[in-house]
């Protein structure tokens, strides 16, 4: 059977910020059709890695998206293939209605300055209902709580309809039930043939993914299935043995080591 082209591959990937090398020659291959959670301690380079893959930061080395070098993708074409949800987005957009923010996800599908189509409206409504923010679609973003705002931004990402989702801390500001809802949305996206790559600080929730990419000091320490013993050992090692991975009710959980 022919191997599927990776969603992302990178070789000798380096990123320097403010004169400091944050990513130090990373090589990786992230498969399509799976959910990969990126984990590691604070300052490990997780967000920088995601931004480099999304073409949001200048980087040295080679990056391929869906088998094509990053430099060969036009910006609109990339925006249709790759949906991005970052931290602290939409600063300065406080007066925009939640509906208008979610509609921004449809921009890669429309000619410049053209009005939204019926298909755009249908995609945005579906995304807002899936993220349970439809009821406040007419409210300005500045009037929403942190959790409500996060659900609108997630709706914008889903409205793109991209096969690849890159999400940096998508569970931020969400209460546990809505965190579970987001994870269910990610799982549905992958079950439908999509790919998800998420940075998560909540290790127990990260262990719900298919694979873990363990990062520290700007390097990849381990990449493997979440159920593998070697993956659990890598997680425990990167956090200096202060947590342990345990089996609980058919799931894996990460708990502080007493």
ABEGO torsion letter per residue (X at the ends): XBBBBBABBBBGBBBBBGGBBABBGBBBBBBBGBBBBBBEBBGAGAAAAAAAAAGABBBBEBBBBGGBBAAABBAAAAAAABBBBBBGBGBGAAABBAAAAAAAAAAAABBBGBBBBAAAAAAAAAAAAAAGAAAAAABBAAABBAAAAAAAAAAAAAAAGBABBBBBGAABGBBAAAAAAAAAAAAAAAAAGBBBBBBBABAAAAAABABBBBBBGGBBABBBBAABAAAAAAAAAAAGGABBBBBBGGBBBBBBBX
